[in-house]
Amino acid sequence: MALRILKFFLIVYLFHPFKSIGKNFSYHILKDSTVGIVKNSIVFKVDSTLLPLTFYYTDSLGKGNMVFFNHINNRIPIHYPTFLIHATEEQTPFFIHPGDSILIYKNNSKHLVMHSAKDSTWDNELQIFRMLVEKTYPLHYALFPVKKSYLARVAASASMVANDEKTIQQIKAQRIRLANEFMQHHRVSEFLKWYVFISIATDAIDDHLLLYWKNRARLIAEGSLANKIQNQINLLKQIPFNINVMYLHTLYNAVSISNTKYRDHFPINSIEFNQYNQFVQQFNDTIKNFLTTSYLKAAIKVNLTLPLNFIEDYQQRCIDSTYKKIITEALLQKKLGLDFKKTDTLINYQSNQPIELQDLITQNKSKLILLDFWASWCAPCRYEMPFSKTLQKKFEGKNIVFIYLSVDENKLDWKRAVEEENMNGKNSFLFLNGFSAPFLVKNTISTIPRYILINKNGTVISENAPRPSTKDLMMMIQKNLNE
């Protein structure tokens, strides 16, 4: 089912960082991007010298969706305004809108920039977060090391912790000032104004949480750790729930460091799950539904033992139909995995019907077969896709079939990637058992991409064939077609 946008509701600004806006405005809650393939999209035209590029955005459960730009012209399906974050140490966020056409290149300062070819307001909104990152520090640390020196070390004394707290507040004030100056001279939407200050406020909270986590031994000894963390959680509660990646990341961290010695940590056993579930009861129903759904989905995935009737109670308590569907899909996928345990069962993208890998190979006997093992999250795999398409075009009409076998754990991630790469759905399949499938275990396929070439008699020619981006694979295919 396509993404749905719920009705608008007014948000009154009570939290300090938002006072500079001085007005209310409507904000729409956005639903989970894993529920179906979206139809709206954004076109990106990239300077060829920058290729390949990697970005990511998050859905409403905070799950990252990787985006790989391998060509000059690229299209990604986005149904709502959101951050597209450049996957580098700076983690520069760009605020993008569905329906836009965006140019990507490097400016004279060697910074990657984006410009809207459609709307001047959207163009301004693409610049503001890049400006904040360049003039202060990165705003988000999902993938790469922290670059803020005051957070990268353990403080030598209690007074140093206090000084670091002041530094965080100073950076927040500086960002608010810079943002207001930018918005005084550049037209932006009210929605973007809200998004900017949400990001600044939550980054400051997350910085405090990281500071306390780094210095937890000292703060535990002083007896102040729990109070300091709870003070930041109380500030977080004052921010209206939203799917800003920084807000969701901070929310996860707040729960994690309050219950374990880890940051950004999901429960890995039943004791942790129960602790998390009890802890989230302090939040309002919207946040509670979000967190409970996230942790329940993770628990189903790793087969944790849940409290008696927990899922039934969840389905009754949760008022969000989209979250309920996420859990229903997780349970169904888990059941499919159990039903086809220790088999090489595949699901076809086009028909959604199961088939055994050996049956698929048998169906294509008398043809040369190239098996491409990949996943939506695998950057090298996605980089090879355009080269694979070039090979297919070169050998079009020849006695060869290209079969794509995904090891994605999430069926909807796989479907989205097939859509993004404009792949042949008839020849695209998903392993229900992922890396645990017997064929992958037998052939020691533990890393991807991996390519296996099979001859017309069903015999493996190469169990680790060259990648499509090399001439070697083309020559290997040509040689075996001629035999």
C-alpha positions in Angstrom: 0.0 0.0 0.0 1.3 3.5 -0.8 2.3 5.9 1.8 -0.5 7.9 3.4 -0.3 11.4 4.8 -2.6 11.8 7.8 -4.6 15.0 8.4 -2.8 18.2 9.4 -2.8 19.4 13.0 -1.6 22.5 14.7 1.6 22.5 16.8 2.0 25.3 19.4 5.6 26.1 20.2 6.3 25.9 23.9 9.9 24.6 23.7 12.5 27.3 24.0 14.4 26.9 20.7 11.3 27.5 18.6 10.4 30.9 20.1 12.3 32.6 17.3 9.7 31.5 14.8 6.9 33.1 16.7 3.9 31.5 15.0 2.0 28.2 14.7 1.7 26.2 11.5 0.4 22.9 10.2 2.6 19.8 10.2 1.7 16.4 8.7 2.7 13.1 10.3 4.3 10.9 7.7 4.0 7.2 7.7 6.4 4.3 7.3 8.3 4.1 4.0 8.5 0.4 4.1 4.8 -0.1 3.4 4.8 -0.4 -0.3 6.6 1.2 -3.2 6.1 5.0 -3.5 5.2 6.6 -6.8 6.5 10.1 -6.3 10.1 10.6 -7.0 13.0 13.1 -7.3 15.4 13.3 -10.2 19.0 14.0 -9.5 21.6 15.0 -12.1 25.1 14.4 -10.8 28.5 15.7 -12.0 30.1 12.6 -13.4 33.4 13.3 -11.6 31.6 12.7 -8.3 30.2 9.2 -9.1 29.5 7.0 -7.3 27.7 8.8 -4.4 26.0 7.3 -1.4 23.2 8.9 0.6 20.5 7.6 3.0 17.1 8.7 4.3 15.0 7.1 7.1 11.5 5.9 7.4 9.1 6.5 10.3 10.8 3.8 12.4 14.2 5.4 12.0 15.3 2.7 9.6 17.9 3.8 7.1 17.3 3.4 3.4 20.5 3.6 1.4 20.5 5.4 -1.9 23.3 4.9 -4.5 23.9 7.2 -7.4 25.9 5.4 -10.1 24.9 7.4 -13.1 24.7 11.1 -14.2 20.9 10.9 -14.1 19.2 9.2 -11.1 15.7 8.9 -9.7 14.7 7.9 -6.2 11.1 7.4 -5.0 10.3 9.9 -2.2 6.8 10.6 -1.1 7.4 13.3 1.4 9.8 16.2 2.3 12.7 14.7 4.3 16.4 14.6 4.8 18.7 13.0 2.3 22.0 12.6 4.2 25.3 12.3 2.4 27.1 9.2 3.8 30.4 10.8 4.7 32.0 11.8 8.0 30.2 15.2 7.8 26.8 13.5 7.5 25.5 16.6 5.7 21.7 16.6 5.5 19.9 18.0 2.5 16.2 18.8 2.8 14.5 17.4 -0.3 11.0 17.6 -1.8 9.1 15.0 -3.9 8.8 16.2 -7.5 12.0 18.2 -7.5 14.9 18.1 -10.0 18.2 18.5 -8.3 21.7 19.2 -9.6 24.7 17.8 -7.6 28.2 19.1 -7.9 31.1 20.5 -5.9 31.5 24.2 -5.4 34.8 26.2 -5.3 35.3 25.3 -1.7 35.2 21.6 -2.7 32.0 21.0 -0.8 29.2 18.9 -2.3 26.2 21.1 -3.0 22.7 20.5 -4.3 20.5 23.0 -6.2 16.9 22.8 -7.1 16.1 23.3 -10.8 12.4 23.7 -10.1 11.8 26.0 -7.1 13.7 28.8 -5.5 12.3 28.1 -2.0 13.3 24.5 -2.3 16.7 25.6 -3.4 17.1 27.7 -0.3 16.0 24.8 1.8 18.7 22.6 0.3 21.4 25.1 1.4 20.6 25.8 5.1 21.7 22.6 6.7 24.9 22.5 4.6 25.6 26.0 5.9 25.1 24.9 9.5 27.4 21.9 9.1 30.2 23.9 7.4 30.0 26.7 10.0 29.6 24.6 13.1 29.9 20.8 13.3 28.1 17.7 11.9 24.5 17.4 13.1 24.2 13.7 13.0 26.4 10.7 13.7 24.6 7.6 12.5 27.4 6.0 10.5 30.7 7.8 11.2 32.9 8.8 14.1 32.1 11.9 16.2 34.1 15.0 15.0 33.3 17.1 18.0 36.5 16.9 20.1 34.6 17.7 23.4 32.5 14.6 22.8 35.3 12.3 21.6 37.1 12.1 24.9 36.4 11.3 28.6 36.4 14.4 30.7 39.2 14.6 33.3 37.0 16.2 36.0 33.4 17.1 36.9 34.1 20.7 36.1 35.2 19.7 32.6 31.8 17.9 32.1 30.1 21.1 33.2 32.2 23.1 30.7 31.3 20.6 27.9 27.6 21.1 28.7 28.1 24.9 28.3 29.9 24.3 25.0 26.9 22.3 23.7 24.6 25.1 24.7 26.8 27.6 23.0 26.8 25.7 19.7 23.0 25.4 19.9 22.7 29.1 20.3 25.2 29.7 17.5 23.2 27.4 15.2 19.9 29.2 16.1 21.5 32.5 15.3 22.9 31.3 12.0 19.6 29.7 11.0 17.7 32.9 11.8 20.1 35.0 9.8 19.8 32.7 6.8 16.0 32.7 7.0 15.9 36.5 7.3 17.5 36.7 3.8 16.3 33.6 2.1 12.6 32.6 1.7 11.8 29.2 3.2 8.6 27.4 4.2 7.2 27.5 7.7 7.6 23.7 7.7 11.3 24.0 7.0 11.7 26.6 9.8 10.2 24.1 12.2 12.4 21.3 10.8 15.5 23.4 11.3 14.9 24.1 15.0 13.7 20.5 15.7 17.1 19.4 14.3 19.1 21.9 16.3 17.3 21.1 19.5 17.5 17.3 19.2 21.2 17.5 18.2 21.9 19.4 21.4 20.0 16.8 23.5 21.8 14.0 21.7 25.2 15.7 22.4 24.3 15.9 26.1 23.4 12.2 26.1 26.6 11.3 24.3 28.6 13.4 26.8 27.0 11.6 29.7 27.5 8.2 28.1 31.2 8.9 27.6 31.5 10.0 31.2 29.1 7.5 32.7 31.6 5.9 35.1 32.3 9.3 36.7 28.6 10.4 36.8 27.5 7.0 38.2 30.1 7.5 41.0 28.7 11.0 41.7 25.1 9.7 41.6 24.1 12.2 38.9 23.9 10.1 35.7 20.2 9.1 35.9 19.1 12.7 36.7 21.1 14.2 33.9 19.8 11.7 31.4 16.2 12.2 32.6 16.5 15.9 32.3 17.4 15.5 28.6 14.5 13.1 28.1 12.2 15.6 29.6 13.4 18.2 27.1 12.9 15.6 24.3 9.3 15.1 25.5 8.5 18.8 24.8 9.3 18.4 21.1 6.3 17.2 19.1 6.9 13.7 17.7 8.2 13.7 14.1 10.2 11.5 11.8 13.2 13.8 11.6 16.2 11.4 11.5 17.9 13.3 14.3 14.9 13.3 16.5 14.4 9.5 16.1 18.1 8.8 16.6 18.1 10.8 19.8 14.9 9.1 21.0 16.5 5.7 20.5 19.7 6.8 22.3 17.7 8.1 25.2 16.0 4.8 25.8 19.2 2.8 25.1 21.6 4.5 27.5 18.9 4.7 30.2 18.7 0.9 30.2 22.0 -0.4 29.0 25.7 0.6 28.8 25.3 1.1 25.0 24.1 3.8 22.6 21.8 3.2 19.7 21.1 -0.3 21.0 18.1 -2.5 20.4 17.1 -5.2 23.0 19.0 -8.5 22.3 17.3 -10.6 25.0 14.0 -10.9 26.8 15.2 -9.0 29.9 16.3 -6.0 27.9 13.0 -6.1 25.9 11.0 -6.0 29.2 13.2 -3.1 30.5 12.7 -1.1 27.3 9.0 -1.8 27.3 8.6 -0.6 30.9 10.7 2.5 30.3 8.8 3.7 27.3 5.6 3.9 29.3 6.6 7.4 30.5 6.1 8.8 27.0 2.8 9.9 25.4 0.8 7.5 23.2 2.3 8.6 19.9 5.9 8.1 21.0 5.0 4.9 22.9 3.4 3.4 19.8 6.5 4.3 17.8 9.0 2.9 20.2 7.0 -0.3 21.1 6.6 -1.0 17.4 10.3 -0.6 16.7 11.4 -2.8 19.6 8.7 -5.4 18.9 9.7 -5.6 15.2 13.4 -6.1 16.3 12.4 -8.8 18.9 10.4 -10.7 16.3 13.4 -10.6 13.9 15.7 -12.2 16.5 13.0 -14.5 17.9 13.0 -13.2 21.4 10.6 -14.7 24.0 7.9 -12.1 24.6 5.7 -11.6 27.6 2.5 -13.7 27.5 -0.1 -12.2 25.1 2.2 -9.2 24.4 1.5 -9.2 20.6 -2.3 -9.5 21.1 -2.2 -6.7 23.7 -0.2 -4.6 21.3 -2.6 -5.0 18.5 -5.4 -3.9 20.8 -3.6 -0.9 22.3 -1.9 0.5 19.2 -4.2 2.9 17.4 -1.9 3.4 14.4 -2.9 1.1 11.6 0.4 1.5 9.7 2.4 0.3 12.7 0.1 -2.7 13.1 0.7 -3.6 9.5 4.5 -3.4 10.1 4.2 -5.9 12.9 1.8 -8.2 10.9 4.4 -8.2 8.0 7.2 -9.0 10.4 5.3 -11.9 11.8 4.4 -13.2 8.4 8.0 -12.9 7.2 9.1 -14.8 10.3 6.6 -17.5 9.6 7.7 -17.8 6.0 11.3 -18.2 7.2 10.3 -20.9 9.6 8.2 -22.7 7.0 11.0 -22.9 4.6 13.8 -23.5 7.1 17.0 -25.0 5.7 15.8 -24.7 2.1 16.9 -22.5 -0.9 13.4 -21.2 -1.3 13.1 -17.9 -3.3 10.2 -15.4 -3.8 9.8 -13.9 -7.2 9.4 -10.1 -7.4 6.8 -10.3 -10.2 4.6 -13.2 -9.2 5.3 -13.2 -5.4 5.4 -17.0 -5.7 8.0 -19.3 -4.1 10.4 -21.4 -6.1 13.4 -23.5 -5.2 16.8 -22.3 -6.6 17.5 -25.7 -8.1 14.1 -25.6 -9.9 14.9 -22.2 -11.2 18.2 -23.4 -12.6 16.6 -26.4 -14.1 14.0 -24.2 -15.8 16.8 -22.3 -17.5 18.9 -25.4 -18.4 20.3 -25.1 -22.0 21.1 -21.5 -21.2 24.1 -19.8 -19.8 23.1 -18.5 -16.3 24.7 -15.7 -14.4 23.6 -15.6 -10.7 24.0 -12.2 -9.1 23.9 -12.3 -5.3 23.2 -8.9 -3.8 21.2 -6.8 -1.3 19.5 -3.4 -1.1 22.0 -2.2 1.6 25.1 -3.3 -0.3 26.8 -0.3 -1.9 29.2 -2.3 -4.1 26.3 -4.5 -5.3 24.2 -1.4 -6.3 27.3 0.1 -8.0 27.5 -2.9 -10.3 23.8 -2.8 -11.4 24.3 -0.3 -14.3 27.2 -2.4 -15.6 25.0 -5.5 -15.4 22.3 -3.8 -17.4 24.9 -2.9 -20.0 25.9 -6.5 -20.2 22.3 -7.6 -20.6 21.8 -5.2 -23.4 25.0 -6.4 -25.2 23.9 -10.0 -25.0 20.2 -9.3 -25.6 18.7 -12.2 -27.7 21.6 -14.5 -26.9 21.3 -17.7 -25.0 22.0 -16.3 -21.5 19.8 -15.3 -18.5 20.7 -12.9 -15.7 19.2 -13.9 -12.4 19.3 -11.6 -9.4 19.2 -13.2 -6.0 18.8 -10.9 -3.0 19.8 -11.8 0.6 17.8 -8.9 2.1 16.2 -9.7 5.5 13.3 -7.3 4.7 11.1 -8.1 1.8 10.0 -4.5 1.3 13.6 -3.2 1.3 14.3 -5.6 -1.5 11.2 -4.6 -3.5 12.1 -0.9 -3.1 15.6 -1.5 -4.4 14.3 -3.5 -7.4 12.1 -0.5 -8.2 14.9 2.0 -7.7 17.3 0.1 -9.9 14.5 -0.5 -12.5 15.4 -4.2 -12.6 13.7 -7.0 -14.5 11.1 -8.2 -12.0 10.7 -11.6 -13.7 14.3 -12.5 -13.0 14.5 -10.9 -9.5 14.3 -13.2 -6.5 14.6 -13.0 -2.7 16.1 -15.8 -0.5 13.7 -16.4 2.3 16.6 -17.7 4.5 19.1 -15.0 3.5 22.7 -16.0 4.2 21.5 -19.1 6.0 20.2 -20.7 2.8 22.0 -24.0 2.2 23.3 -23.0 -1.3 25.0 -19.9 0.2 26.4 -21.9 3.1 27.7 -24.6 0.8 29.4 -22.2 -1.6 30.7 -20.0 1.3 28.8 -16.9 0.1 29.2 -14.8 3.2 30.1 -11.5 1.4 28.5 -9.8 -1.6 28.4 -8.9 -4.4 29.1 -12.4 -5.7 28.6 -13.8 -9.1 28.4 -17.4 -10.3 28.4 -18.4 -13.9 26.7 -21.7 -14.9 26.9 -23.4 -18.3 24.2 -24.8 -20.5 24.4 -28.2 -18.8 23.9 -26.8 -15.3 27.6 -27.1 -14.4 29.3 -24.2 -12.5 31.9 -22.5 -14.8 33.0 -20.0 -12.2 31.9 -19.9 -8.6 33.4 -16.4 -8.1 33.0 -14.8 -11.5 34.4 -11.3 -12.2 32.2 -8.3 -11.6 30.1 -6.8 -14.4 32.1 -3.5 -14.3 35.2 -5.5 -15.6 35.8 -6.6 -19.1 36.7 -10.0 -17.8 33.1 -11.0 -17.2 32.0 -9.9 -20.7 34.9 -12.0 -22.2 34.0 -15.0 -20.0 30.3 -14.9 -21.1 31.3 -14.4 -24.8 33.7 -17.4 -24.7 31.1 -19.7 -23.2 28.3 -18.6 -25.5 30.5 -19.5 -28.4 31.2 -23.0 -27.1 
